[in-house]
Amino acid sequence: MEQVYLAPCTEYQYEPLKQAVDDIFDHLALNRFLFQGANVVIKPNLLMKCNPDTAIITHPLLVAAVGTKVKELGGKVTIAESSGGRYTPSTVKNIYQACGYTNMAQQYGFLLNTDCSYRSLKAPNAIRCKEFQVISPILDADIIIDIGKLKTHCMTGMSGAVKNMFGVVPGLMKPELHCRFPDKKEFSEMLVDLCEAVRPHIAIMDAVMGMEGNGPSGGKPRFIGTLIGGINPYAVDMVCASIISLKPSDIFMLASAMERGLCPKTVEEIEILGLPLSDTVISDFLPPQSKSSDFIQYLPSFLRPLAAKIATPVPKIRTGKCIGCGKCAESCPQHTIEIKHKKAYIIYDNCIRCYCCHEMCPEHIIDIKRLALFNL
C-alpha cells in the first residue's frame, strides 16, 4: 500500500519546517535512498521571478530544510530548475536571486545549477511522448527530490508533484509541448509520460501556503498548514487534490496514472500517516475559472466538442495595465500574441487555451474569462 505522510507546519520558519521534514523522512524511511556522496538534485517550483510570499513558488526555507536533511544523510545538494522563458545562465541566476534562493544556498551550502545544457531522455512506456529534452543536472543525479507547490492550475486543474516535473524541460521547449498537445487530456497524459521517464525518488509538497483560484500564478494565497510527503508522486498528488477539494479522478494527470496502474484508484487505498486527511481538507478552496462546465457531460455526444469549445474560457488581457514586456508572447506556443505600441494583443483564431500567457504574465493582468452564460 502506498504511504503518504501529512506533517503539520503553520509557518515558514526554518525550525518548524525542519521538524516537519524530519518527521516525513523518519516515518517513510526515506533515508534508504541516500548514501554517502550521493548527488542529490532538488527540483523546486520556480515558475517566475517573484517573492516567496506570493505562494507562486516553493519557499526557499523549505528547500533549506530538505537540503539540510540530505546533507545530514551524506548527500551533496544541487538545486536545479528551468523556469518559463529563456533557459540561460543569466536568466537562471536572476530567477534564483529574485526568489530568495541565492542567499539561502550560500547560507546552507548548496549548489545552484547554472549549467544550461540538456540531453535527450527516452520514455519507452509513454502514451503520448516517447522522448523528451531534459536539463542535464536531472539526468546526472543519483537522487531527485521533487518539491512542488500546491496550487490550482488553469490548464491541468492542479499543480503538484507531477506537474512540477514539467520544469525539467528546458525553458522555451515547454511551449513546443503545449503546441504538440493542445488538448488538456493529452497534455496531462504527456506529463505522466515525463514523470515516468524522470522518476523522482521523493516528492514533498509545499502546502504551508497554497494558491487557490486562477493558479498557478494569478490566484490568491491560501493557508493550508501542511507538508505532504511520499515516494509515489501520483499518490502525493491524490492526497493534495483531496485536501483542496478536487476529486483526484477528475484530474487528467491522475486519471491517466490510475489507468496505467501507477497509483491507487481512490484515496482510501492510500495509507495516510501523520495528520488525518479529514483534518486538512479545505471545503471552500476556490477552483480555477477554467474548470470545465459540468453540463457538457449531459449533452449528446455529437454536441459535446462544439459546446466544449464555446464553453472553454479564454485569456483576456487588461490592456490598460499591460506594460508590453512580451513575456506572454514569448511563452505562447502558437505565437498568437502580438506586441503593438507596447501593448499585448491575442489573436484568438489561433489560441489553444493553454493559458501559458496567464501563467507567465509578471503583472498578473491576464484573466481567464468565459461567456457569462456558462458561469452557472
C-alpha positions as semicolon CSV with decimal commas, in nm:
position;residue;x (nm);y (nm);z (nm)
1;M;0,000;0,000;0,000
2;E;0,126;0,346;-0,092
3;Q;0,206;0,570;0,204
4;V;0,177;0,950;0,225
5;Y;0,273;1,149;0,533
6;L;0,093;1,470;0,636
7;A;0,308;1,687;0,860
8;P;0,159;1,993;1,029
9;C;0,354;2,313;0,964
10;T;0,195;2,654;1,007
11;E;0,474;2,898;0,923
12;Y;0,776;2,949;0,701
13;Q;1,037;2,939;0,976
14;Y;1,335;2,709;0,949
15;E;1,292;2,515;1,276
16;P;0,928;2,404;1,229
17;L;0,995;2,327;0,863
18;K;1,298;2,116;0,955
19;Q;1,096;1,928;1,220
20;A;0,824;1,853;0,966
21;V;1,082;1,737;0,709
22;D;1,248;1,516;0,972
23;D;0,910;1,360;1,052
24;I;0,844;1,286;0,684
25;F;1,186;1,128;0,635
26;D;1,161;0,924;0,956
27;H;0,808;0,788;0,915
28;L;0,856;0,700;0,547
29;A;1,213;0,572;0,596
30;L;1,336;0,800;0,318
31;N;1,694;0,772;0,440
32;R;1,708;0,441;0,249
33;F;1,751;0,643;-0,073
34;L;2,052;0,840;0,049
35;F;2,416;0,731;0,065
36;Q;2,748;0,897;0,135
37;G;2,844;1,127;-0,152
38;A;2,511;1,088;-0,334
39;N;2,447;1,357;-0,597
40;V;2,103;1,479;-0,490
41;V;1,915;1,724;-0,708
42;I;1,628;1,916;-0,551
43;K;1,372;2,031;-0,808
44;P;1,158;2,316;-0,667
45;N;0,883;2,505;-0,846
46;L;1,032;2,839;-0,951
47;L;0,777;2,941;-1,210
48;M;0,891;3,301;-1,239
49;K;1,074;3,581;-1,060
50;C;0,867;3,658;-0,752
51;N;0,868;3,688;-0,376
52;P;0,803;3,358;-0,193
53;D;0,515;3,525;-0,005
54;T;0,310;3,526;-0,326
55;A;0,264;3,146;-0,294
56;I;0,367;3,108;-0,659
57;I;0,696;2,930;-0,587
58;T;0,836;2,669;-0,350
59;H;0,951;2,854;-0,040
60;P;1,333;2,865;-0,012
61;L;1,327;2,780;0,359
62;L;1,153;2,450;0,285
63;V;1,426;2,369;0,033
64;A;1,680;2,468;0,302
65;A;1,521;2,223;0,546
66;V;1,513;1,937;0,293
67;G;1,865;2,011;0,172
68;T;2,000;2,014;0,527
69;K;1,839;1,674;0,590
70;V;2,004;1,541;0,275
71;K;2,346;1,671;0,390
72;E;2,297;1,510;0,731
73;L;2,247;1,179;0,550
74;G;2,565;1,222;0,345
75;G;2,431;1,366;0,020
76;K;2,555;1,659;-0,186
77;V;2,280;1,907;-0,274
78;T;2,221;2,078;-0,609
79;I;1,911;2,288;-0,674
80;A;1,801;2,284;-1,038
81;E;1,507;2,435;-1,223
82;S;1,417;2,554;-1,570
83;S;1,150;2,820;-1,533
84;G;0,924;2,951;-1,805
85;G;1,103;3,166;-2,062
86;R;1,463;3,150;-2,178
87;Y;1,699;2,896;-2,021
88;T;2,036;3,068;-1,999
89;P;2,284;3,110;-1,711
90;S;2,189;3,476;-1,667
91;T;1,813;3,414;-1,659
92;V;1,855;3,122;-1,418
93;K;2,070;3,334;-1,185
94;N;1,810;3,612;-1,196
95;I;1,534;3,365;-1,103
96;Y;1,734;3,232;-0,808
97;Q;1,810;3,584;-0,687
98;A;1,451;3,711;-0,716
99;C;1,306;3,404;-0,546
100;G;1,537;3,421;-0,245
101;Y;1,742;3,115;-0,339
102;T;2,082;3,280;-0,387
103;N;2,123;3,386;-0,025
104;M;1,963;3,066;0,102
105;A;2,201;2,843;-0,096
106;Q;2,502;3,041;0,025
107;Q;2,386;3,018;0,386
108;Y;2,321;2,643;0,381
109;G;2,597;2,533;0,146
110;F;2,400;2,417;-0,159
111;L;2,496;2,441;-0,526
112;L;2,263;2,636;-0,755
113;N;2,272;2,486;-1,102
114;T;2,364;2,724;-1,385
115;D;2,461;2,455;-1,636
116;C;2,200;2,513;-1,906
117;S;2,286;2,211;-2,119
118;Y;2,026;1,942;-2,182
119;R;2,007;1,595;-2,332
120;S;1,757;1,352;-2,471
121;L;1,569;1,114;-2,241
122;K;1,374;0,821;-2,383
123;A;1,029;0,737;-2,249
124;P;0,975;0,381;-2,379
125;N;0,646;0,319;-2,199
126;A;0,494;0,655;-2,290
127;I;0,147;0,702;-2,432
128;R;0,191;1,048;-2,585
129;C;0,560;1,139;-2,600
130;K;0,842;0,886;-2,639
131;E;1,134;1,126;-2,597
132;F;1,200;1,445;-2,401
133;Q;1,474;1,703;-2,382
134;V;1,570;1,725;-2,013
135;I;1,811;1,955;-1,830
136;S;2,146;1,788;-1,758
137;P;2,154;1,807;-1,376
138;I;1,840;1,595;-1,358
139;L;1,995;1,329;-1,581
140;D;2,319;1,336;-1,383
141;A;2,150;1,300;-1,042
142;D;2,168;0,991;-0,822
143;I;1,857;1,104;-0,636
144;I;1,584;1,350;-0,743
145;I;1,369;1,519;-0,480
146;D;1,058;1,681;-0,623
147;I;0,945;1,976;-0,407
148;G;0,636;2,120;-0,571
149;K;0,395;2,392;-0,463
150;L;0,030;2,302;-0,408
151;K;-0,170;2,530;-0,636
152;T;-0,467;2,525;-0,866
153;H;-0,381;2,533;-1,235
154;C;-0,594;2,676;-1,513
155;M;-0,497;2,406;-1,763
156;T;-0,432;2,091;-1,559
157;G;-0,664;2,159;-1,265
158;M;-0,386;2,149;-1,007
159;S;-0,012;2,190;-0,986
160;G;0,165;1,941;-0,763
161;A;0,437;1,678;-0,778
162;V;0,361;1,555;-1,131
163;K;0,318;1,897;-1,291
164;N;0,638;2,016;-1,119
165;M;0,836;1,775;-1,338
166;F;0,750;1,990;-1,641
167;G;1,024;2,220;-1,512
168;V;1,291;1,970;-1,617
169;V;1,214;2,055;-1,982
170;P;1,438;2,345;-2,094
171;G;1,273;2,688;-2,099
172;L;1,126;2,762;-2,440
173;M;1,091;2,394;-2,529
174;K;0,789;2,387;-2,299
175;P;0,569;2,583;-2,546
176;E;0,659;2,327;-2,813
177;L;0,500;2,055;-2,599
178;H;0,195;2,274;-2,541
179;C;0,168;2,311;-2,918
180;R;0,203;1,936;-2,979
181;F;-0,056;1,855;-2,711
182;P;-0,312;2,140;-2,703
183;D;-0,585;1,914;-2,565
184;K;-0,587;1,917;-2,183
185;K;-0,621;1,542;-2,152
186;E;-0,342;1,469;-2,399
187;F;-0,118;1,730;-2,237
188;S;-0,179;1,574;-1,896
189;E;-0,100;1,228;-2,032
190;M;0,225;1,369;-2,167
191;L;0,308;1,498;-1,818
192;V;0,268;1,145;-1,682
193;D;0,498;1,019;-1,959
194;L;0,755;1,276;-1,848
195;C;0,719;1,196;-1,479
196;E;0,765;0,826;-1,552
197;A;1,075;0,895;-1,762
198;V;1,236;1,114;-1,494
199;R;1,111;0,909;-1,195
200;P;1,170;1,136;-0,893
201;H;1,262;0,933;-0,586
202;I;1,094;1,152;-0,323
203;A;0,806;1,401;-0,350
204;I;0,745;1,667;-0,086
205;M;0,470;1,924;-0,133
206;D;0,494;2,280;-0,005
207;A;0,143;2,337;0,129
208;V;0,203;2,566;0,422
209;M;0,055;2,829;0,192
210;G;-0,109;2,715;-0,129
211;M;-0,280;2,901;-0,411
212;E;-0,650;2,894;-0,493
213;G;-0,845;3,041;-0,784
214;N;-0,664;3,108;-1,110
215;G;-0,331;2,940;-1,037
216;P;-0,052;2,874;-1,096
217;S;0,038;3,245;-1,079
218;G;-0,280;3,454;-1,092
219;G;-0,464;3,310;-0,793
220;K;-0,465;3,405;-0,427
221;P;-0,253;3,263;-0,144
222;R;-0,448;3,032;0,087
223;F;-0,330;2,892;0,419
224;I;-0,322;2,511;0,430
225;G;-0,067;2,446;0,704
226;T;0,069;2,112;0,589
227;L;0,368;1,947;0,424
228;I;0,282;1,635;0,225
229;G;0,548;1,373;0,155
230;G;0,572;1,039;-0,019
231;I;0,762;0,821;-0,262
232;N;0,489;0,795;-0,526
233;P;0,426;1,141;-0,680
234;Y;0,080;1,035;-0,802
235;A;-0,027;0,923;-0,454
236;V;0,104;1,251;-0,312
237;D;-0,099;1,442;-0,572
238;M;-0,410;1,237;-0,499
239;V;-0,390;1,340;-0,134
240;C;-0,316;1,700;-0,234
241;A;-0,619;1,708;-0,465
242;S;-0,836;1,580;-0,182
243;I;-0,705;1,849;0,055
244;I;-0,812;2,125;-0,185
245;S;-1,145;1,955;-0,251
246;L;-1,076;1,831;-0,601
247;K;-1,176;1,479;-0,699
248;P;-0,850;1,303;-0,794
249;S;-1,010;1,108;-1,080
250;D;-1,125;1,438;-1,234
251;I;-0,761;1,549;-1,269
252;F;-0,647;1,414;-1,608
253;M;-0,290;1,355;-1,487
254;L;-0,413;1,137;-1,201
255;A;-0,678;0,963;-1,409
256;S;-0,406;0,866;-1,657
257;A;-0,182;0,741;-1,376
258;M;-0,471;0,535;-1,239
259;E;-0,539;0,380;-1,580
260;R;-0,172;0,281;-1,609
261;G;-0,166;0,124;-1,263
262;L;0,082;0,380;-1,130
263;C;-0,127;0,466;-0,824
264;P;-0,440;0,354;-0,643
265;K;-0,778;0,445;-0,786
266;T;-0,904;0,602;-0,464
267;V;-0,750;0,797;-0,176
268;E;-0,896;0,537;0,061
269;E;-0,643;0,289;-0,077
270;I;-0,353;0,510;0,038
271;E;-0,216;0,471;0,391
272;I;-0,209;0,824;0,527
273;L;0,030;0,880;0,817
274;G;0,062;1,181;1,045
275;L;-0,236;1,415;1,038
276;P;-0,574;1,261;0,949
277;L;-0,673;1,366;0,596
278;S;-1,011;1,485;0,727
279;D;-0,832;1,743;0,945
280;T;-0,662;1,904;0,644
281;V;-0,942;1,922;0,383
282;I;-1,048;2,275;0,284
283;S;-1,404;2,250;0,157
284;D;-1,423;2,604;0,014
285;F;-1,089;2,605;-0,170
286;L;-1,156;2,800;-0,490
287;P;-1,102;2,612;-0,819
288;P;-0,971;2,788;-1,131
289;Q;-1,226;2,964;-1,350
290;S;-1,117;2,740;-1,637
291;K;-1,275;2,439;-1,466
292;S;-1,497;2,257;-1,714
293;S;-1,868;2,331;-1,723
294;D;-2,041;2,031;-1,573
295;F;-2,341;2,048;-1,804
296;I;-2,137;1,936;-2,107
297;Q;-2,127;1,574;-1,990
298;Y;-2,508;1,559;-2,011
299;L;-2,526;1,669;-2,375
300;P;-2,550;1,425;-2,668
301;S;-2,201;1,312;-2,766
302;F;-2,212;1,484;-3,107
303;L;-2,272;1,822;-2,940
304;R;-2,001;1,796;-2,676
305;P;-1,698;1,910;-2,887
306;L;-1,876;2,226;-3,005
307;A;-2,014;2,300;-2,658
308;A;-1,674;2,246;-2,501
309;K;-1,512;2,488;-2,747
310;I;-1,773;2,755;-2,676
311;A;-1,767;2,700;-2,300
312;T;-1,388;2,688;-2,262
313;P;-1,266;3,014;-2,107
314;V;-1,020;3,234;-2,292
315;P;-0,737;3,455;-2,166
316;K;-0,823;3,825;-2,163
317;I;-0,556;4,093;-2,133
318;R;-0,634;4,403;-1,930
319;T;-0,472;4,616;-2,196
320;G;-0,470;4,935;-1,992
321;K;-0,242;4,775;-1,735
322;C;-0,019;4,588;-1,984
323;I;0,345;4,704;-1,970
324;G;0,440;4,545;-2,303
325;C;0,715;4,325;-2,157
326;G;0,645;4,048;-2,410
327;K;0,658;3,756;-2,164
328;C;0,316;3,638;-2,282
329;A;0,421;3,643;-2,647
330;E;0,747;3,465;-2,565
331;S;0,565;3,183;-2,384
332;C;0,280;3,142;-2,637
333;P;0,322;2,806;-2,818
334;Q;0,101;2,923;-3,107
335;H;0,278;3,260;-3,148
336;T;-0,066;3,417;-3,146
337;I;0,013;3,718;-2,927
338;E;0,140;4,040;-3,081
339;I;0,301;4,339;-2,910
340;K;0,182;4,663;-3,066
341;H;0,254;5,008;-2,927
342;K;0,385;4,846;-2,607
343;K;0,063;4,650;-2,552
344;A;-0,010;4,279;-2,597
345;Y;-0,297;4,156;-2,814
346;I;-0,423;3,799;-2,856
347;I;-0,528;3,670;-3,199
348;Y;-0,799;3,432;-3,081
349;D;-0,831;3,234;-3,407
350;N;-0,509;3,052;-3,317
351;C;-0,547;3,044;-2,936
352;I;-0,545;2,688;-2,797
353;R;-0,647;2,787;-2,440
354;C;-0,326;2,659;-2,282
355;Y;-0,313;2,970;-2,058
356;C;0,067;2,996;-2,080
357;C;0,026;3,373;-2,120
358;H;-0,179;3,392;-1,800
359;E;0,077;3,174;-1,622
360;M;0,382;3,377;-1,724
361;C;0,249;3,733;-1,702
362;P;0,464;3,906;-1,436
363;E;0,197;4,175;-1,382
364;H;-0,089;3,922;-1,343
365;I;-0,317;4,125;-1,572
366;I;-0,429;3,837;-1,796
367;D;-0,760;3,700;-1,671
368;I;-0,941;3,378;-1,754
369;K;-1,290;3,458;-1,881
370;R;-1,581;3,255;-2,016
371;L;-1,917;3,363;-2,154
372;A;-2,147;3,471;-1,871
373;L;-2,393;3,202;-1,980
374;F;-2,150;2,933;-1,858
375;N;-2,080;3,087;-1,516
376;L;-2,362;2,883;-1,370
